[in-house]
Amino acid sequence: MKLRIVMGLLMGTMMSVVISGIITFINTGMDAEYPMRWLRAWFIAWCIAAPMSIVLSPIARRWAEALTERR
């Protein structure tokens, strides 16, 4: 359980940082206000991504195991 929570927090953090940064740049461009827009977008994304990573990781693992299982 502890590993699942830590893994979910790390995955949620990494994914939300990258995705929010890219989408913020695509939608608004790069200027002096970009870092604050990115930080705001990241915080919102992280609040969704971290818990979802924790909740959905067991499902994703089962699907991955089913897709890669040798027959």
Summary of the structure (lengths in Angstrom):
residues: 71
radius of gyration: 15.5
end to end distance: 29.8
largest distance: 55.2
contacts: 174
relative contact order: 0.18
helix: 87%
strand: 0%
